[in-house]
Amino acid sequence: MSKYTVFFEQTSSGYSAHVPDLPGCVAAASTLEATRELMREAIEFHVEGMRMHGELVPAPTPHIEEIEVAV
């Protein structure tokens, strides 16, 4: 089992998400929970497709950090 970093963004019609470690792996839905579920499925499908095509599946980024700045 692997854990990939997923970035979620609120949009005018709901939410979108992408995985920096898996370029092109994206999902969007009207709710955050639906986007999470679609993203879970998208990651599995994306990795499966990479393996089927003999591509190297990148390891998940092990660390993410938030940095607070005054703006």
C-alpha positions as CSV (number, residue, x, y, z in Angstrom):
1,M,0.0,0.0,0.0
2,S,1.3,3.5,-0.9
3,K,0.3,7.0,0.1
4,Y,0.5,9.7,-2.5
5,T,0.3,13.4,-1.8
6,V,-2.9,14.8,-3.4
7,F,-3.5,18.5,-3.8
8,F,-7.2,19.6,-3.6
9,E,-8.4,22.9,-4.8
10,Q,-11.9,24.5,-4.5
11,T,-13.3,25.5,-7.8
12,S,-16.3,27.5,-8.9
13,S,-18.2,24.2,-9.5
14,G,-16.8,22.0,-6.6
15,Y,-13.3,20.6,-6.2
16,S,-10.4,19.4,-8.3
17,A,-7.4,17.4,-7.3
18,H,-4.0,16.3,-8.7
19,V,-1.1,14.1,-7.7
20,P,2.3,15.8,-8.3
21,D,4.1,12.4,-8.3
22,L,1.8,11.1,-11.1
23,P,1.5,13.8,-13.8
24,G,-1.8,13.7,-15.5
25,C,-3.5,12.0,-12.6
26,V,-6.5,14.3,-11.9
27,A,-10.1,14.2,-10.6
28,A,-12.9,16.7,-10.1
29,A,-16.3,16.5,-8.5
30,S,-18.9,18.8,-6.9
31,T,-18.0,17.8,-3.3
32,L,-14.7,17.2,-1.5
33,E,-15.7,13.7,-0.5
34,A,-16.6,12.7,-4.1
35,T,-13.3,14.2,-5.3
36,R,-11.4,12.2,-2.7
37,E,-13.1,9.0,-3.9
38,L,-12.6,9.7,-7.6
39,M,-8.9,10.6,-6.8
40,R,-8.4,7.2,-5.0
41,E,-9.8,5.4,-8.1
42,A,-7.8,7.6,-10.5
43,I,-4.5,6.9,-8.7
44,E,-5.1,3.1,-8.8
45,F,-6.1,3.3,-12.5
46,H,-3.1,5.6,-13.3
47,V,-0.6,3.3,-11.6
48,E,-2.1,0.2,-13.2
49,G,-1.9,1.8,-16.6
50,M,1.8,2.8,-16.1
51,R,2.6,-0.8,-15.1
52,M,0.8,-2.2,-18.1
53,H,2.9,0.0,-20.4
54,G,6.1,-1.0,-18.7
55,E,6.6,2.5,-17.2
56,L,8.4,3.0,-13.9
57,V,5.9,4.0,-11.2
58,P,7.4,6.8,-9.1
59,A,7.6,6.4,-5.3
60,P,5.3,8.7,-3.4
61,T,6.8,11.9,-2.1
62,P,7.4,11.1,1.6
63,H,7.1,14.6,3.1
64,I,5.0,17.7,2.6
65,E,5.2,20.8,4.7
66,E,3.3,24.0,5.1
67,I,5.3,27.2,5.6
68,E,3.5,30.2,7.0
69,V,4.4,33.6,5.5
70,A,3.2,37.1,6.1
71,V,1.5,38.5,3.0
